Amino acid sequence: MAALSADQSRPLALAAAAGAGLLYTAQQLIKAITRRRDPALSREAGSSGGNGSLWQPNPNPKWQPPHKQPAPFGSDEMHTVDPAKLPTDAMYPLIISAVVPRPIGFVSTQNSEGRGNLAPYSYFNVMAHNPPTVAIGCSASRLRSHGRKDTLVNILETGEFVVNIMSEWFVEAANHCCGNFDYGEDEMELSGLTPLPSIKVKPRRVKESAVQMECVLRTTHEVKDSSGTVTCVIVIGEVVLMHVHEGVAGKSPSGKLVVDINKYRPISRLGGNTYGQVSGLFDLPRPDRGPTQQKLQYTSTAS
């Protein structure tokens, strides 16, 4: 499938990618919040089984609206940063350490000759569910004369890719794939990871990954700096087939297929070379608000 040009892309693609939320917990003090619409379906997006040791009370169970929840720093002083006045090499460590934890898209592609490529991307997230849509930010490459990462070159050439999700049991092999290898070298082979044939697209899946998403390219959006130089290309892809390993498959209270977070053990990216693990989970209900109510009404989750 041919990629759309930057002129055909929509500014909304950039907005969607920038709006990526927090999907995974990271490190020991970062918690994953599983939100639910119906208090009776406490873990609709979680799991009905697995190791319950990760579940714990929310941090401030006695809080009631409209009581304030101030930051615990004792001072209101802020560092105010204007990106237009900050050197690029200073903006990068700031933004990646501030927007955390970030899910990692372990993206497999192949060129028109069938040679594979595999690389992790933390400028990644799911953008929609109908149809399921993912976004990947491919920053400009300083190692290639054309300025494009191998992943982007292959996606633009073939219009296909696979997003594999990283878990604890193969994180070292996955991290090896972010090395600066020559174009055409297959990181899946170099890292010892196991290729699986895909069904609807040509790029191979990673067998070690518990969740794999076969994707087709829908559009791209070029991000340019103040000089007009393209610094990143945002890839928007549609998931056309999704694979969930039986070992992490679970069911919600209403019987829907979900991924069991206790068994999934996903890895997230923080700042620098720091990664995070899921260590604590809690349910936090959405506030209920009727059509005639002026104040938010919260439903207790206490047993």
Secondary structure as GFF3:
##gff-version 3
##sequence-region A 1 303
A	DSSP	three_ten_helix	6	8	.	.	.	ID=ss1
A	DSSP	alpha_helix	11	18	.	.	.	ID=ss2
A	DSSP	beta_strand	32	36	.	.	.	ID=ss3
A	DSSP	three_ten_helix	52	54	.	.	.	ID=ss4
A	DSSP	three_ten_helix	83	85	.	.	.	ID=ss5
A	DSSP	alpha_helix	88	98	.	.	.	ID=ss6
A	DSSP	beta_strand	102	103	.	.	.	ID=ss7
A	DSSP	beta_strand	105	110	.	.	.	ID=ss8
A	DSSP	beta_strand	116	121	.	.	.	ID=ss9
A	DSSP	beta_strand	124	129	.	.	.	ID=ss10
A	DSSP	beta_strand	132	139	.	.	.	ID=ss11
A	DSSP	alpha_helix	150	158	.	.	.	ID=ss12
A	DSSP	beta_strand	160	165	.	.	.	ID=ss13
A	DSSP	three_ten_helix	168	170	.	.	.	ID=ss14
A	DSSP	alpha_helix	171	176	.	.	.	ID=ss15
A	DSSP	alpha_helix	187	191	.	.	.	ID=ss16
A	DSSP	beta_strand	195	196	.	.	.	ID=ss17
A	DSSP	beta_strand	205	206	.	.	.	ID=ss18
A	DSSP	beta_strand	211	224	.	.	.	ID=ss19
A	DSSP	beta_strand	230	244	.	.	.	ID=ss20
A	DSSP	three_ten_helix	246	248	.	.	.	ID=ss21
A	DSSP	beta_strand	249	251	.	.	.	ID=ss22
A	DSSP	beta_strand	257	259	.	.	.	ID=ss23
A	DSSP	alpha_helix	261	264	.	.	.	ID=ss24
A	DSSP	beta_strand	267	269	.	.	.	ID=ss25
A	DSSP	beta_strand	275	277	.	.	.	ID=ss26
A	DSSP	beta_strand	281	285	.	.	.	ID=ss27
###
